[in-house]
Amino acid sequence: MRAGARATMAARHTMESSPGESSPGRSEHRLAIVRRRDGGLDVLLAADERGWELPRADLPERRSADVADLNRAVRAAFGLDASVLQCLADAPGAGGAPRRHLHVLEAHGGAGAPARWMPADRARAALGVDAESWPRVEAWMRHASEAAAARGAPAWARPGWRDEALGWVAGQLASRGWPPVSSVEQVRVWEFSQVLALDTAGGRFYFKARPAWGAHEVRLTRRLAERHPRSAPDVVAVDADRGWLLMRATAGRDLMEVDELARWTAAAASIAEMQIDWLDGVAELAALGCPQQSLSGLEADVGPLLDDAALLQPPLADRLGDEEVAQLRRRRPELEALCRDLAAQGVPPSLEHGDLWAANIIAAEDGNVVIDWEDAAIAHPFFSPALLALSLDYTDALARIPDADARLRAAYLEPWARRGPLTGWTPRRLEEVFSLAGRVAMLYHAAQFQRSLARVETSWEVRAYAPLFLRRLLEAG
């Protein structure tokens, strides 16, 4: 199990000159590192020739959610084990200046020179050049409590959460006779989840936490592990009430790095098999908490989607142009009709992954494992392979195979032709409906990210998705 691919693919689209290359930009991170003490919080300040300041890290440009390098930089500078609680600000630099981030971190040990712990009230008075960052930090401190989590803030944004989570992990491992955790790496933290990589003498595990509104992923992943053990993550334990999921790591490469087309076609076929298996389990999926996304609902979403100027033209290089927006709005009746046409074809709803980029599939030794089910829904099943096919444009692994997309389509449709309610369909009809669904899928995923943006505060890369999908829709004609 690994961290999800949502931010990975968006960043490849917006930050890299070509897939697989690293961004040439820089990110400047201001760090409010805190530790708990009776009656309040201490803040770590660093000394320089101008006095005391918040520690700073200058790193290659990264998404604010990807924090492993940042935590390593803190360890190297201060000998301090720390983890990010929350990103409070993430703004692009003007005129080629580096991106500017403000993070709050919690310390899990002591710190050495050149730094000093100060109570929060004294830290504010001691700050010089960083005084402009302090109001955000102070506002976070006022809300860093259990009550903040109850108001909808992720529980992992409060000090002490990691100790609680690792205590639960320790109990789960011990009860199963596995060795204790020897090292912890924070892989990702953002509005949608927190992911920790945990090493033990018995191998690597992953711990994933989800907010209350996303806890259905925990229940669904556990059920998929029971029903599809070769294709789903190896779940060790869950706490559905807290949105916690503990899994054994799956050894292998993500599919984006694999140049064997057979691996890709096998992944397409396996997701189809899973979806056919769940055709009679839609009620169970609903009981697990999977949202139901109907085509009639998507048709109703088209107007608000195309009227959302901030969604279509975010402050990113790859935002839609004025003419592209105008084209989409002129085509609104046609796009709404596409939803009705697809609904009329009669493909029943089933399990839809919601984020089936190839980076969310691990090519393991004995098969492909599909990870990160946080966007799963009850919807048109043909929406899932649309992202798998789109992944071909972001990898050079299969560049030598010109018909890779056609072979992916054939592999996905073969199970549908062999069993289930579509067995009487001709190959031509299956392919036509698949093509129609591929276009409507671009609307579906754009609408999905419109909903996601309501929860986003600093993860700017999520804003790249709706323009990406809608531009693909325009290119499809």
C-alpha positions as CSV (number, residue, x, y, z in Angstrom):
1,M,0.0,0.0,0.0
2,R,1.2,3.5,-0.8
3,A,0.0,7.0,-0.7
4,G,-2.6,8.0,-3.3
5,A,-2.1,9.3,-6.7
6,R,-4.5,12.1,-6.9
7,A,-1.9,14.8,-6.1
8,T,0.8,12.9,-8.0
9,M,-1.0,13.0,-11.3
10,A,-2.1,16.6,-10.9
11,A,1.4,17.7,-10.2
12,R,2.7,15.9,-13.2
13,H,0.2,17.8,-15.2
14,T,1.0,21.2,-13.7
15,M,4.6,21.2,-12.5
16,E,6.6,19.1,-14.9
17,S,7.7,19.9,-18.4
18,S,7.1,16.2,-19.2
19,P,5.9,13.2,-17.1
20,G,8.6,11.8,-14.9
21,E,10.8,14.9,-14.6
22,S,11.2,16.7,-11.4
23,S,10.1,20.3,-11.1
24,P,12.9,22.9,-11.4
25,G,11.2,25.3,-8.9
26,R,11.9,25.9,-5.3
27,S,9.7,26.0,-2.2
28,E,10.4,28.1,0.9
29,H,8.9,26.6,4.0
30,R,8.3,28.6,7.2
31,L,7.9,26.2,10.1
32,A,6.0,26.7,13.3
33,I,7.4,23.7,15.3
34,V,5.5,23.1,18.6
35,R,5.7,20.8,21.5
36,R,3.1,20.1,24.2
37,R,3.6,21.1,27.8
38,D,1.3,21.4,30.7
39,G,-0.9,24.4,30.2
40,G,0.0,25.2,26.6
41,L,2.5,24.9,23.7
42,D,6.1,25.8,23.2
43,V,7.4,27.1,19.9
44,L,10.9,26.4,18.5
45,L,12.7,29.5,17.3
46,A,15.9,29.6,15.3
47,A,18.7,32.1,15.8
48,D,20.2,34.2,13.1
49,E,22.1,37.5,12.8
50,R,18.7,39.4,12.9
51,G,17.5,37.7,16.1
52,W,14.9,35.0,16.4
53,E,12.8,33.6,13.6
54,L,10.7,30.7,12.7
55,P,12.8,27.9,11.2
56,R,13.0,27.8,7.5
57,A,13.6,25.2,4.9
58,D,14.4,25.8,1.2
59,L,13.6,22.7,-0.8
60,P,12.9,21.6,-4.4
61,E,9.3,22.4,-5.2
62,R,6.8,19.9,-3.7
63,R,3.1,19.8,-3.1
64,S,2.3,20.9,0.3
65,A,0.8,17.5,1.1
66,D,4.1,15.6,0.5
67,V,6.1,16.2,3.6
68,A,8.7,13.5,3.9
69,D,11.5,15.7,2.6
70,L,10.4,18.6,4.9
71,N,10.6,16.3,8.0
72,R,14.0,15.1,7.0
73,A,15.2,18.6,6.7
74,V,14.0,19.4,10.2
75,R,15.8,16.3,11.5
76,A,19.0,17.3,9.8
77,A,18.9,20.9,11.0
78,F,17.9,20.3,14.6
79,G,18.2,16.6,15.4
80,L,14.5,16.7,15.9
81,D,11.9,14.1,15.0
82,A,8.9,16.1,13.9
83,S,5.8,15.6,11.8
84,V,3.5,18.1,10.0
85,L,0.2,18.8,11.6
86,Q,-1.2,21.2,9.0
87,C,-0.2,23.4,6.1
88,L,-1.5,26.9,6.9
89,A,-0.5,28.7,3.7
90,D,0.7,27.8,0.2
91,A,1.1,30.6,-2.2
92,P,2.9,30.8,-5.6
93,G,5.9,33.1,-5.8
94,A,5.7,36.1,-8.0
95,G,8.2,36.7,-10.8
96,G,9.9,33.4,-10.5
97,A,10.2,33.6,-6.7
98,P,9.9,30.3,-4.8
99,R,6.5,29.0,-3.5
100,R,5.9,30.1,0.0
101,H,4.5,27.6,2.5
102,L,3.7,27.9,6.2
103,H,3.5,24.6,8.1
104,V,2.8,23.7,11.7
105,L,4.8,20.7,13.0
106,E,4.8,18.8,16.2
107,A,8.1,17.8,17.8
108,H,8.4,14.3,19.1
109,G,11.8,14.7,20.9
110,G,14.4,17.3,21.9
111,A,16.1,19.9,19.8
112,G,19.6,21.2,19.8
113,A,21.3,24.5,18.9
114,P,20.9,26.8,17.2
115,A,17.3,26.8,18.4
116,R,15.3,27.5,21.5
117,W,12.0,26.5,22.8
118,M,9.8,29.4,24.0
119,P,6.3,29.6,25.4
120,A,3.9,30.8,22.7
121,D,3.4,34.2,24.2
122,R,7.1,34.9,24.5
123,A,7.8,33.6,21.0
124,R,5.5,36.1,19.5
125,A,7.3,39.0,21.3
126,A,10.7,37.6,20.2
127,L,9.9,37.2,16.5
128,G,11.4,39.8,14.2
129,V,11.0,39.3,10.4
130,D,8.5,36.5,10.8
131,A,6.0,38.5,12.7
132,E,3.7,38.5,9.6
133,S,3.4,34.7,9.8
134,W,2.4,34.6,13.4
135,P,-1.3,35.6,13.2
136,R,-2.0,32.4,11.2
137,V,0.0,30.3,13.7
138,E,-1.8,32.0,16.6
139,A,-5.2,31.3,15.0
140,W,-4.3,27.6,14.6
141,M,-3.3,27.4,18.3
142,R,-6.6,28.7,19.4
143,H,-8.3,25.9,17.5
144,A,-5.8,23.0,18.1
145,S,-8.1,21.1,20.3
146,E,-10.6,18.2,20.4
147,A,-13.3,20.8,19.8
148,A,-11.7,21.7,16.4
149,A,-11.9,18.1,15.3
150,A,-15.6,18.1,16.2
151,R,-16.2,21.2,14.0
152,G,-14.9,19.3,11.0
153,A,-11.1,19.9,11.1
154,P,-9.0,16.8,10.6
155,A,-8.2,15.2,13.9
156,W,-4.6,14.8,12.9
157,A,-4.2,18.6,12.9
158,R,-4.1,18.6,16.8
159,P,-0.9,17.9,18.8
160,G,-0.9,14.5,20.4
161,W,-2.8,12.8,17.6
162,R,0.2,10.9,16.2
163,D,1.0,9.4,19.6
164,E,-2.6,8.2,19.9
165,A,-2.6,6.7,16.4
166,L,0.8,4.9,16.9
167,G,-0.5,3.6,20.3
168,W,-3.4,2.0,18.4
169,V,-1.0,0.6,15.8
170,A,1.3,-0.9,18.5
171,G,-1.7,-2.7,20.1
172,Q,-2.9,-4.1,16.7
173,L,0.6,-5.4,15.8
174,A,1.2,-6.8,19.3
175,S,-2.1,-8.6,19.3
176,R,-1.1,-10.4,16.1
177,G,2.4,-11.3,17.2
178,W,4.2,-8.9,14.9
179,P,7.3,-6.9,15.9
180,P,6.9,-3.3,17.1
181,V,7.3,-0.2,14.9
182,S,11.0,0.7,14.6
183,S,10.7,3.8,12.5
184,V,7.9,6.2,11.2
185,E,7.9,8.3,8.1
186,Q,5.1,10.7,7.4
187,V,4.3,10.3,3.7
188,R,1.4,12.7,3.2
189,V,-0.8,15.0,5.1
190,W,-3.5,17.2,3.6
191,E,-7.3,17.9,3.8
192,F,-8.1,14.4,2.6
193,S,-5.9,12.0,4.5
194,Q,-2.8,11.4,6.5
195,V,-0.5,8.5,5.6
196,L,2.4,7.1,7.7
197,A,4.9,4.4,6.5
198,L,5.8,2.2,9.4
199,D,8.9,-0.1,9.4
200,T,9.1,-3.1,11.6
201,A,11.5,-6.1,11.8
202,G,8.7,-8.0,10.1
203,G,8.3,-5.7,7.2
204,R,6.6,-2.4,6.2
205,F,3.1,-1.3,7.1
206,Y,1.0,1.7,6.1
207,F,-1.4,3.6,8.3
208,K,-4.0,5.8,6.7
209,A,-6.3,8.2,8.5
210,R,-9.4,9.7,6.9
211,P,-11.7,12.5,8.1
212,A,-15.2,11.6,9.3
213,W,-16.7,12.4,5.9
214,G,-14.3,10.0,4.2
215,A,-14.4,7.1,6.7
216,H,-16.4,4.9,4.2
217,E,-13.0,4.2,2.5
218,V,-12.0,2.3,5.7
219,R,-15.1,0.1,5.6
220,L,-14.9,-0.4,1.9
221,T,-11.2,-1.4,1.8
222,R,-11.7,-3.9,4.5
223,R,-14.7,-5.5,2.6
224,L,-12.7,-5.5,-0.7
225,A,-9.8,-7.2,1.1
226,E,-12.2,-9.9,2.2
227,R,-13.9,-10.4,-1.2
228,H,-11.0,-9.7,-3.5
229,P,-7.8,-10.6,-1.5
230,R,-5.5,-10.7,-4.6
231,S,-6.7,-7.3,-5.9
232,A,-7.1,-5.2,-2.8
233,P,-4.7,-4.1,-0.1
234,D,-3.8,-6.5,2.7
235,V,-5.8,-5.0,5.6
236,V,-4.5,-5.7,9.1
237,A,-7.0,-3.7,11.2
238,V,-9.4,-0.9,11.0
239,D,-11.1,1.6,13.3
240,A,-14.0,2.8,11.2
241,D,-15.3,5.2,13.8
242,R,-12.0,7.1,13.8
243,G,-11.3,6.5,10.1
244,W,-8.1,4.5,10.7
245,L,-6.8,1.8,8.3
246,L,-3.7,-0.3,8.9
247,M,-2.3,-2.3,6.0
248,R,0.7,-4.4,5.1
249,A,2.8,-2.9,2.4
250,T,2.4,-4.4,-1.1
251,A,5.8,-5.1,-2.7
252,G,6.0,-4.0,-6.3
253,R,6.1,-1.0,-8.6
254,D,3.2,1.3,-9.5
255,L,1.8,0.6,-12.9
256,M,3.0,3.9,-14.3
257,E,6.6,2.5,-14.2
258,V,5.8,-0.8,-15.8
259,D,6.5,-1.3,-19.5
260,E,4.7,-4.6,-19.9
261,L,1.4,-4.1,-21.6
262,A,0.1,-7.4,-20.2
263,R,0.3,-5.9,-16.7
264,W,-1.9,-3.0,-17.8
265,T,-4.4,-5.1,-19.7
266,A,-4.6,-7.5,-16.6
267,A,-5.4,-4.4,-14.5
268,A,-8.2,-3.4,-16.8
269,A,-9.7,-6.8,-16.8
270,S,-9.5,-7.2,-13.0
271,I,-11.3,-4.0,-12.4
272,A,-14.1,-5.1,-14.8
273,E,-14.3,-8.5,-13.0
274,M,-14.6,-6.7,-9.6
275,Q,-17.3,-4.4,-10.9
276,I,-19.3,-7.3,-12.4
277,D,-19.0,-9.1,-9.0
278,W,-20.5,-6.0,-7.3
279,L,-23.5,-5.6,-9.6
280,D,-25.7,-7.5,-7.1
281,G,-24.0,-5.8,-4.1
282,V,-24.9,-2.2,-4.7
283,A,-27.1,-2.2,-1.6
284,E,-24.1,-3.4,0.4
285,L,-21.9,-0.7,-1.1
286,A,-24.4,1.9,0.0
287,A,-24.5,0.5,3.5
288,L,-20.7,0.7,3.6
289,G,-21.1,4.5,2.9
290,C,-20.2,4.7,-0.8
291,P,-22.1,7.7,-2.3
292,Q,-24.4,7.1,-5.2
293,Q,-23.6,9.2,-8.3
294,S,-26.4,8.9,-10.9
295,L,-26.2,10.1,-14.5
296,S,-29.3,12.2,-13.9
297,G,-27.5,13.9,-11.1
298,L,-24.5,14.4,-13.3
299,E,-26.7,16.0,-16.0
300,A,-28.0,18.4,-13.3
301,D,-24.4,19.2,-12.4
302,V,-23.4,20.3,-15.9
303,G,-24.8,23.8,-15.6
304,P,-23.2,24.7,-12.2
305,L,-20.0,23.1,-13.4
306,L,-19.7,25.3,-16.5
307,D,-20.8,28.4,-14.6
308,D,-18.0,28.0,-12.0
309,A,-15.4,30.5,-13.3
310,A,-13.0,29.8,-10.4
311,L,-13.1,26.1,-11.1
312,L,-12.5,26.5,-14.9
313,Q,-9.8,29.2,-14.6
314,P,-7.8,28.8,-11.4
315,P,-4.5,30.7,-11.1
316,L,-2.5,27.9,-12.8
317,A,-0.7,27.8,-16.1
318,D,-2.9,25.1,-17.4
319,R,-6.3,26.8,-16.7
320,L,-8.8,26.8,-19.4
321,G,-8.6,29.7,-21.9
322,D,-11.5,32.1,-22.5
323,E,-12.3,30.4,-25.8
324,E,-12.3,27.0,-24.2
325,V,-14.7,28.1,-21.6
326,A,-16.9,29.7,-24.2
327,Q,-16.9,26.4,-26.2
328,L,-17.9,24.4,-23.2
329,R,-20.7,26.8,-22.3
330,R,-22.1,26.7,-25.9
331,R,-22.0,22.9,-25.7
332,R,-23.9,22.7,-22.5
333,P,-27.1,21.2,-24.1
334,E,-25.0,18.6,-25.9
335,L,-23.1,17.7,-22.8
336,E,-26.4,17.3,-20.8
337,A,-27.7,15.1,-23.7
338,L,-24.6,12.9,-23.5
339,C,-25.5,12.1,-19.9
340,R,-29.0,11.1,-20.9
341,D,-27.7,9.1,-23.9
342,L,-25.4,7.1,-21.6
343,A,-28.2,6.5,-19.1
344,A,-30.4,5.2,-21.9
345,Q,-27.9,2.5,-22.8
346,G,-28.8,0.5,-19.7
347,V,-25.5,-0.3,-18.1
348,P,-26.3,-0.9,-14.4
349,P,-24.3,1.0,-11.7
350,S,-21.6,-0.7,-9.8
351,L,-18.4,0.0,-7.9
352,E,-16.5,2.9,-9.4
353,H,-13.0,3.5,-8.1
354,G,-13.1,7.3,-8.7
355,D,-9.3,7.7,-9.0
356,L,-8.1,4.8,-11.1
357,W,-4.9,6.3,-12.4
358,A,-2.2,3.7,-13.1
359,A,-0.3,5.1,-10.1
360,N,-3.0,3.7,-7.9
361,I,-2.3,0.2,-9.1
362,I,0.7,-1.8,-7.8
363,A,2.2,-4.5,-10.0
364,A,2.9,-7.1,-7.4
365,E,4.5,-10.4,-7.8
366,D,1.3,-12.4,-8.1
367,G,-1.0,-9.8,-9.6
368,N,-2.2,-6.2,-9.6
369,V,-3.4,-4.6,-6.4
370,V,-5.7,-1.6,-6.6
371,I,-5.2,0.9,-3.8
372,D,-6.7,4.2,-2.5
373,W,-10.4,3.7,-2.7
374,E,-11.2,7.1,-1.1
375,D,-13.2,8.4,-4.1
376,A,-15.1,5.2,-4.7
377,A,-18.8,5.5,-5.5
378,I,-21.8,3.7,-6.9
379,A,-21.8,5.0,-10.4
380,H,-21.4,4.0,-14.1
381,P,-18.7,1.3,-14.0
382,F,-17.1,2.4,-17.4
383,F,-15.9,5.7,-15.7
384,S,-13.1,3.8,-14.0
385,P,-11.1,2.7,-17.1
386,A,-11.2,6.2,-18.5
387,L,-8.5,7.3,-16.0
388,L,-6.5,4.2,-16.6
389,A,-6.4,4.9,-20.3
390,L,-5.6,8.6,-19.6
391,S,-2.6,7.5,-17.6
392,L,-1.0,6.4,-20.9
393,D,-0.4,10.1,-21.7
394,Y,1.7,10.6,-18.6
395,T,4.1,7.7,-18.9
396,D,6.7,6.7,-21.5
397,A,6.6,3.1,-20.4
398,L,4.3,2.0,-23.2
399,A,5.3,4.7,-25.8
400,R,6.5,1.9,-28.1
401,I,3.0,0.3,-28.3
402,P,0.8,2.6,-30.5
403,D,-2.4,0.7,-29.9
404,A,-2.0,0.4,-26.1
405,D,-5.3,2.3,-25.5
406,A,-7.3,0.0,-27.8
407,R,-5.9,-3.1,-26.1
408,L,-6.7,-1.7,-22.7
409,R,-10.3,-1.2,-23.9
410,A,-10.5,-4.7,-25.3
411,A,-9.2,-6.2,-22.0
412,Y,-11.7,-4.2,-20.0
413,L,-14.7,-5.1,-22.2
414,E,-13.9,-8.8,-22.4
415,P,-15.3,-9.8,-19.0
416,W,-18.4,-7.7,-19.7
417,A,-18.9,-9.6,-22.9
418,R,-18.4,-13.0,-21.2
419,R,-20.6,-12.6,-18.1
420,G,-23.1,-10.4,-16.5
421,P,-26.0,-8.4,-18.0
422,L,-24.2,-7.2,-21.1
423,T,-23.4,-10.6,-22.5
424,G,-25.9,-10.3,-25.3
425,W,-24.4,-7.1,-26.6
426,T,-22.4,-7.0,-29.9
427,P,-18.7,-6.0,-29.7
428,R,-19.6,-2.9,-31.6
429,R,-22.2,-1.8,-29.1
430,L,-19.9,-2.4,-26.2
431,E,-17.2,-0.3,-27.8
432,E,-19.6,2.5,-28.7
433,V,-21.0,2.7,-25.2
434,F,-17.4,2.5,-23.8
435,S,-16.5,5.5,-26.0
436,L,-19.5,7.4,-24.9
437,A,-18.8,6.7,-21.3
438,G,-15.2,7.9,-21.8
439,R,-16.5,11.3,-22.7
440,V,-19.1,11.5,-20.0
441,A,-16.3,10.4,-17.5
442,M,-14.5,13.6,-18.1
443,L,-17.6,15.5,-16.9
444,Y,-18.0,13.1,-14.0
445,H,-14.4,13.5,-12.7
446,A,-14.5,17.3,-13.2
447,A,-17.7,17.4,-11.1
448,Q,-16.0,15.2,-8.5
449,F,-13.2,17.7,-8.1
450,Q,-15.7,20.6,-8.0
451,R,-17.1,18.9,-4.8
452,S,-13.5,18.3,-3.5
453,L,-12.6,21.9,-3.7
454,A,-15.1,22.8,-1.1
455,R,-12.8,21.0,1.4
456,V,-9.5,22.4,0.1
457,E,-7.6,25.2,1.9
458,T,-4.0,24.9,0.7
459,S,-3.7,22.0,-1.6
460,W,-3.5,24.1,-4.8
461,E,-2.7,21.2,-7.1
462,V,-6.3,19.8,-6.8
463,R,-7.4,22.8,-8.8
464,A,-5.7,21.5,-11.8
465,Y,-8.0,18.6,-12.3
466,A,-11.3,20.1,-13.6
467,P,-9.5,22.1,-16.4
468,L,-7.6,18.9,-17.3
469,F,-10.7,16.8,-17.6
470,L,-12.8,19.4,-19.4
471,R,-10.0,20.1,-21.9
472,R,-9.9,16.4,-22.7
473,L,-13.6,16.5,-23.3
474,L,-13.2,19.3,-25.8
475,E,-10.4,17.4,-27.5
476,A,-12.6,14.4,-27.8
477,G,-15.0,16.4,-30.0
